[in-house]
Amino acid sequence: MCELMTISAAIAFTVAFFAAKRRGAPTGALFTTMLMFWGAALMWAVDCVANAMDGEGLIDLSREDTVLGAIIVAAGVAVFAVLFAVERCRCRRAQKLAT
């Protein structure tokens, strides 16, 4: 389940990144978070394939795996919030110095 959750988060942040890029908004926090989720999705994909090669199911739908996926998504969103806040502070500080 954590594989499906990280792929969903990666797709959501990818869509948000390209939408922000099209608008011309600062996208550093979105880009970093997008790459983090794609990295996590790739890591979980390798884990799922390795488990399938060992005879287990391809995707684990257990409660523990769902909780793990929720923790991963929450941590990624928390990192995004911190990066976004830092990015905003830098933009405001630069605007104050320019005036």
C-alpha positions as CSV (number, residue, x, y, z in Angstrom):
1,M,0.0,0.0,0.0
2,C,2.9,2.4,0.7
3,E,3.9,1.9,-2.9
4,L,0.5,3.1,-4.2
5,M,0.5,6.0,-1.7
6,T,4.0,7.2,-2.7
7,I,3.2,6.9,-6.4
8,S,0.0,8.9,-5.9
9,A,1.9,11.6,-3.9
10,A,4.6,11.7,-6.6
11,I,2.0,12.2,-9.4
12,A,0.1,14.9,-7.3
13,F,3.3,16.9,-6.7
14,T,4.4,16.4,-10.4
15,V,1.1,17.9,-11.5
16,A,1.4,20.7,-9.0
17,F,5.0,21.4,-10.1
18,F,4.1,21.7,-13.8
19,A,1.1,23.8,-13.0
20,A,3.2,26.2,-10.9
21,K,5.9,26.3,-13.6
22,R,3.3,27.2,-16.2
23,R,2.1,30.1,-13.9
24,G,5.7,31.2,-13.3
25,A,5.5,30.8,-9.6
26,P,8.6,29.8,-7.5
27,T,8.8,26.0,-7.7
28,G,11.9,24.9,-5.7
29,A,9.9,23.3,-2.9
30,L,7.6,21.5,-5.2
31,F,10.5,20.3,-7.3
32,T,12.4,18.9,-4.3
33,T,9.3,17.2,-2.9
34,M,8.4,15.8,-6.2
35,L,11.8,14.2,-6.6
36,M,11.6,12.9,-3.0
37,F,8.3,11.1,-3.7
38,W,9.6,9.7,-7.0
39,G,12.7,8.4,-5.2
40,A,10.5,6.8,-2.6
41,A,8.2,5.3,-5.2
42,L,11.2,3.8,-7.0
43,M,12.6,2.4,-3.8
44,W,9.2,0.8,-2.9
45,A,8.9,-0.6,-6.5
46,V,12.2,-2.3,-6.1
47,D,11.1,-3.7,-2.7
48,C,7.8,-4.9,-4.2
49,V,9.6,-6.7,-7.1
50,A,12.1,-8.3,-4.6
51,N,9.2,-9.5,-2.5
52,A,7.4,-10.9,-5.5
53,M,10.6,-12.7,-6.6
54,D,10.6,-14.3,-3.1
55,G,7.1,-15.6,-3.6
56,E,5.1,-13.0,-1.7
57,G,2.4,-10.8,-3.2
58,L,3.4,-7.9,-5.4
59,I,1.7,-5.3,-3.3
60,D,1.2,-5.5,0.4
61,L,-2.2,-4.4,1.5
62,S,-1.8,-4.9,5.2
63,R,-2.6,-2.4,7.9
64,E,1.0,-1.9,8.9
65,D,2.0,-1.1,5.3
66,T,-0.9,1.4,5.1
67,V,0.3,3.1,8.2
68,L,3.9,3.2,6.8
69,G,2.6,4.8,3.6
70,A,0.7,7.4,5.6
71,I,3.8,8.2,7.6
72,I,5.9,8.5,4.4
73,V,3.3,10.8,2.8
74,A,3.0,12.9,6.0
75,A,6.7,13.3,6.3
76,G,7.0,14.3,2.7
77,V,4.2,16.9,3.1
78,A,5.9,18.2,6.2
79,V,9.2,18.6,4.3
80,F,7.3,20.4,1.6
81,A,5.8,22.8,4.2
82,V,9.2,23.6,5.7
83,L,10.8,24.1,2.2
84,F,7.9,26.3,1.1
85,A,8.0,28.4,4.2
86,V,11.8,28.9,3.8
87,E,11.3,29.8,0.2
88,R,8.6,32.4,1.1
89,C,10.8,34.0,3.8
90,R,13.6,34.3,1.3
91,C,11.4,35.9,-1.3
92,R,10.0,38.4,1.3
93,R,13.4,39.2,2.6
94,A,14.7,39.9,-0.9
95,Q,11.7,42.1,-1.6
96,K,12.4,44.2,1.5
97,L,16.0,44.6,0.6
98,A,15.1,45.7,-2.9
99,T,12.9,48.5,-1.7
